[in-house]
Amino acid sequence: MDILHSVEHPELLYLSLLFHDVGKGMAVESHVEGSLAAVKGVLERLRLDSVQRDIVNFLIGSHLRMSATVLRRDIFDPEAVHDFAQAVGTIERLEDTYLIHLRGISRL
């Protein structure tokens, strides 16, 4: 898995993987919102800076985006590709999003 070895902050990816679905066990409308609420205190206790917190929050908050795009949109539609690219923003976030998506296919 070459992409995994090129991840700049694998610890943030792993933290995101640990928390991305914990909201499923909470009495909340959206498991993603529950997961974001659960990780908030952890990010503070770990004293992560704002950039690191943004990465974890992005990955948890958008971990369903790639699946939704691939399964519900025409991936050959330029608008779908543009929307996905705008949402992800950077190559690093694309790689991290891809790796989060892979967790449903095989464990890292």
C-alpha positions in Angstrom: 0.0 0.0 0.0 2.2 2.8 -1.3 -0.2 5.6 -0.4 -0.2 4.6 3.3 3.6 5.0 3.4 3.4 8.4 1.8 0.9 9.8 4.3 2.4 12.8 6.1 0.7 12.3 9.4 -0.4 8.6 9.7 -1.2 9.1 13.4 -4.0 11.5 12.4 -5.3 9.0 9.9 -5.3 6.3 12.6 -7.0 8.6 15.1 -9.7 9.4 12.5 -10.2 5.7 11.8 -10.6 5.0 15.5 -13.3 7.6 15.9 -15.0 7.8 12.5 -17.9 5.5 13.5 -18.1 5.8 17.3 -21.2 8.0 16.8 -23.1 4.8 15.8 -23.3 3.9 19.4 -24.6 7.2 20.5 -28.2 8.5 20.7 -27.7 11.1 17.9 -29.4 11.7 14.6 -26.2 11.5 12.6 -23.4 9.1 13.6 -20.9 11.5 11.9 -22.0 14.3 14.3 -21.8 12.0 17.2 -18.3 10.9 16.2 -17.2 14.5 15.8 -18.5 15.3 19.3 -16.8 12.3 20.8 -13.4 13.1 19.3 -13.5 16.8 20.4 -12.3 16.2 23.9 -9.7 13.7 22.8 -8.2 16.3 20.4 -8.0 18.8 23.3 -6.4 16.3 25.7 -3.9 15.3 23.0 -3.1 19.1 22.6 -3.3 18.8 18.8 -2.8 22.1 17.0 -5.6 23.6 14.9 -4.2 22.2 11.6 -4.1 18.7 13.1 -7.6 19.1 14.5 -8.8 20.2 11.1 -7.4 17.1 9.5 -9.1 14.7 12.0 -12.4 16.6 11.8 -12.3 16.7 8.0 -11.6 13.0 7.8 -14.3 12.0 10.3 -16.8 14.5 8.9 -16.4 13.4 5.3 -15.5 9.7 5.6 -18.7 8.8 3.7 -18.1 11.2 0.8 -16.0 8.9 -1.4 -18.5 6.1 -1.1 -21.4 8.4 -1.8 -19.7 9.8 -4.8 -18.7 6.4 -6.3 -22.0 4.7 -5.6 -24.5 7.5 -6.2 -23.0 9.7 -8.9 -21.7 9.2 -12.4 -17.9 9.3 -11.9 -17.5 10.3 -15.5 -19.7 13.4 -15.0 -17.3 16.4 -14.9 -19.7 18.1 -12.4 -19.5 15.1 -10.0 -15.7 15.1 -10.3 -15.5 18.8 -9.7 -17.8 18.6 -6.7 -15.7 15.8 -5.2 -12.5 17.7 -5.9 -13.8 20.9 -4.3 -15.0 19.0 -1.2 -11.7 17.2 -0.7 -9.5 20.2 -1.6 -5.9 18.8 -1.6 -4.0 15.7 -2.8 -3.1 14.9 0.9 -6.8 15.0 1.8 -7.7 12.9 -1.2 -5.1 10.2 -0.2 -6.4 10.2 3.4 -10.0 10.1 2.3 -9.1 7.2 0.0 -7.5 5.3 2.9 -10.5 5.9 5.2 -12.7 4.6 2.3 -10.5 1.5 2.0 -11.2 0.6 5.6 -14.5 -0.7 4.5 -12.9 -3.0 1.9 -9.9 -4.2 3.9 -8.3 -3.3 7.2 -5.1 -1.1 7.1 
